[in-house]
Amino acid sequence: MANHGPSYGLSRELERKNLARFCIEEAREVLQWIEDVTKMRFSKSPAQFNTADEVCDALKDGILLGNLMHRLVGKANKMYFPFDEKAKMPFQKMVNISNFLDAIKKYGVPEISCFQTVDLYENKQCYKVIECLRALAAVAQSKDAKVPFPFWVVKMSTGQKRHFTTEQIKGGDAVIPLQYGTNKCASQKGMTPYGLARQIKPVPTDNEDIYSDDNSTLERVDRNGNNQKYA
């Protein structure tokens, strides 16, 4: 990991959020899968990794990542890419990571699922590294790669392309979409004559007194609905 001082303020807050999103159990599962596929071993068992720093330190040279990609696609495949298997210098390690990212994008991993080189080399966002490797496992499984896959690999959805005839497409042009309006839903059709003002006058109850506008006449409505005016 690169040597830099402690973070403060907003940078520290972002660092805490990134650490909160990191799951050591998922990281151990990914490391174990890498060992099973590459037949190479880490300096210690994946079950003994406890922090994001340890995970990044185990992968930051890019050697295991390069071997993982070669096992997924095969060296005879056009996806083969060179990497330095004896990388010691920081620049060589970062080039290995960059080449690995380019390869998985060509392999089918969405760019939004990929991480940046510094996310791994400087342990900026280790959770993104784990998410990217899990996405790589899902893509490899969808391509029927000849490697073992654990239970946590998510099966990717496959597209089901629909085919319509010319008559079916033309038939859809005769359908009026709801954006143009409809008269099939609730409306006030037949409730009031066209142009009538809105009636906001309350309905009188039994024997309720109602004054006219000039307050000079008192109207009483009896139980039968008959109006009785009093001056």
C-alpha positions in Angstrom: 0.0 0.0 0.0 1.3 3.5 -0.9 2.6 5.6 2.0 0.3 8.5 2.7 -0.7 10.2 5.9 -4.0 9.8 7.7 -7.2 11.3 6.2 -9.3 14.0 7.9 -12.7 15.6 7.5 -14.7 14.5 4.4 -11.9 12.1 3.3 -12.0 10.3 6.5 -15.8 10.0 6.4 -15.6 8.5 2.9 -12.9 6.1 4.1 -15.2 4.9 6.9 -18.1 4.4 4.5 -15.8 2.3 2.2 -14.6 0.2 5.1 -18.2 -0.4 6.2 -19.1 -1.7 2.7 -16.2 -4.2 2.8 -17.2 -7.7 3.9 -14.3 -10.0 4.9 -16.4 -13.1 4.5 -17.0 -12.3 0.9 -13.4 -11.5 0.4 -12.4 -14.9 1.8 -14.7 -16.7 -0.5 -13.2 -14.9 -3.5 -9.7 -15.6 -2.4 -10.5 -19.3 -2.0 -12.0 -19.3 -5.5 -8.9 -17.8 -6.9 -6.8 -20.5 -5.3 -9.0 -23.2 -6.6 -8.9 -21.9 -10.2 -5.2 -21.0 -10.5 -3.9 -23.8 -8.3 -1.6 -21.2 -6.7 -1.5 -20.5 -3.0 -1.4 -17.3 -1.1 1.2 -16.7 1.7 -1.5 -17.9 4.1 -4.9 -19.5 4.0 -7.8 -17.3 2.8 -9.6 -18.0 6.1 -6.8 -16.2 7.9 -7.3 -12.9 6.1 -8.9 -10.4 8.5 -8.6 -6.9 7.0 -8.9 -5.1 3.7 -5.2 -4.3 3.8 -4.3 -7.9 3.8 -6.6 -8.7 0.9 -5.2 -5.9 -1.2 -1.6 -6.8 -0.3 -2.2 -10.3 -1.6 -3.6 -9.2 -4.9 -1.8 -5.9 -5.6 1.1 -7.4 -7.7 -1.5 -8.6 -10.3 0.2 -12.0 -10.7 -2.6 -14.1 -9.4 -5.2 -11.9 -11.3 -3.3 -12.5 -14.5 -3.1 -16.3 -13.9 -6.8 -16.3 -13.0 -7.7 -14.6 -16.3 -5.5 -17.1 -18.3 -7.3 -20.0 -16.6 -10.7 -18.6 -17.5 -10.0 -17.9 -21.2 -7.0 -20.1 -22.0 -3.7 -18.9 -23.5 -4.7 -20.1 -27.0 -7.7 -17.7 -26.9 -7.5 -14.3 -28.5 -8.2 -12.9 -25.0 -4.7 -13.8 -23.9 -2.8 -10.8 -22.6 0.8 -10.6 -21.3 1.6 -9.8 -17.7 4.8 -9.8 -15.7 4.9 -12.9 -13.5 7.8 -11.6 -11.6 6.6 -8.1 -10.9 8.6 -6.4 -8.1 8.5 -2.7 -8.9 5.3 -0.6 -8.2 5.0 0.4 -11.9 5.1 -3.3 -13.0 2.4 -4.2 -10.5 0.2 -1.4 -11.6 0.6 -2.4 -15.2 -0.5 -5.9 -14.4 -3.6 -4.6 -12.7 -4.4 -2.3 -15.6 -3.9 -5.1 -18.1 -6.2 -7.3 -16.0 -8.9 -4.7 -16.1 -8.7 -4.3 -19.8 -9.0 -8.1 -20.2 -12.1 -8.5 -18.1 -13.8 -5.7 -19.9 -13.2 -7.5 -23.2 -14.3 -10.7 -21.6 -17.8 -9.2 -20.8 -17.6 -7.7 -17.3 -19.5 -4.4 -17.4 -17.3 -1.3 -16.9 -19.5 -0.1 -14.0 -18.6 -3.3 -12.1 -14.8 -2.8 -12.6 -12.5 -1.0 -10.1 -9.8 1.4 -10.6 -6.1 0.5 -10.4 -5.6 2.6 -7.2 -8.6 0.9 -5.6 -6.5 -2.2 -5.3 -2.9 -1.0 -5.3 -3.5 1.7 -2.7 -6.5 0.0 -1.0 -8.8 2.9 -1.7 -11.9 0.8 -2.2 -11.3 -2.8 -1.5 -15.0 -3.7 -1.6 -15.1 -2.7 -5.3 -12.3 -5.2 -6.0 -14.2 -8.0 -4.4 -17.4 -7.0 -6.2 -15.6 -6.9 -9.5 -14.1 -10.4 -9.0 -17.5 -11.8 -8.1 -18.9 -10.2 -11.3 -16.1 -11.9 -13.2 -17.0 -15.2 -11.8 -20.6 -14.7 -12.9 -19.6 -13.8 -16.4 -17.2 -16.8 -16.6 -20.0 -19.1 -15.5 -22.3 -17.8 -18.2 -19.5 -18.5 -20.7 -19.2 -22.1 -19.4 -15.5 -21.7 -18.4 -13.8 -24.9 -17.5 -13.1 -24.0 -13.9 -14.9 -24.8 -10.6 -17.5 -22.4 -9.4 -18.7 -22.0 -5.8 -22.2 -21.7 -4.6 -22.1 -17.9 -4.3 -21.7 -17.2 -8.0 -24.8 -15.5 -9.3 -26.3 -16.8 -12.4 -26.6 -14.1 -15.0 -29.9 -13.6 -16.8 -30.0 -14.4 -20.5 -31.9 -12.4 -23.1 -35.0 -13.7 -24.8 -35.2 -11.8 -28.1 -38.8 -11.4 -29.5 -39.6 -11.6 -33.1 -42.7 -9.9 -34.5 -44.2 -10.2 -38.0 -44.9 -7.1 -40.1 -48.7 -7.6 -39.6 -48.2 -7.6 -35.8 -46.1 -4.4 -35.9 -48.7 -2.7 -38.1 -51.5 -3.8 -35.8 -49.8 -2.0 -32.9 -50.1 1.3 -34.8 -53.9 1.1 -34.5 -53.8 1.0 -30.7 -54.2 4.4 -29.1 -51.9 4.7 -26.1 -53.1 6.1 -22.8 -50.8 9.2 -23.4 -53.4 10.4 -25.9 -56.2 10.2 -23.3 -59.0 7.7 -22.7 -62.7 7.7 -21.8 -62.6 4.2 -20.2 -61.8 5.4 -16.7 -63.7 7.4 -14.1 -65.2 10.6 -15.4 -68.1 13.1 -14.8 -69.8 12.1 -18.1 -73.6 12.4 -17.7 -73.3 13.9 -14.2 -73.7 17.6 -15.1 -74.8 19.3 -18.3 -72.0 20.8 -20.4 -71.1 24.4 -19.4 -72.8 24.2 -16.0 -71.0 26.0 -13.2 -69.6 24.0 -10.4 -72.2 23.5 -7.6 -70.6 24.3 -4.3 -73.9 25.1 -2.4 -74.3 22.6 0.4 -77.4 20.4 0.4 -79.8 21.5 3.1 -80.7 19.0 5.9 -84.1 18.5 7.4 -85.7 21.8 8.4 -82.5 23.7 7.8 -82.8 27.5 7.5 -81.1 29.1 4.5 -80.9 32.8 3.9 -80.9 34.3 0.5 -78.1 36.6 -0.7 -79.8 39.8 0.4 -80.5 38.3 3.9 -84.0 39.6 3.6 -85.8 36.4 3.0 -85.7 33.2 5.1 -86.3 29.9 3.4 -87.3 26.8 5.3 -87.1 23.4 3.7 -89.5 20.9 5.2 -89.1 17.1 5.3 -90.8 16.8 1.9 -88.4 19.1 0.2 -90.8 22.0 -0.1 -89.5 25.5 0.3 -91.3 27.9 2.6 -90.4 31.5 2.4 -90.7 33.9 5.3 -90.2 37.7 4.9 
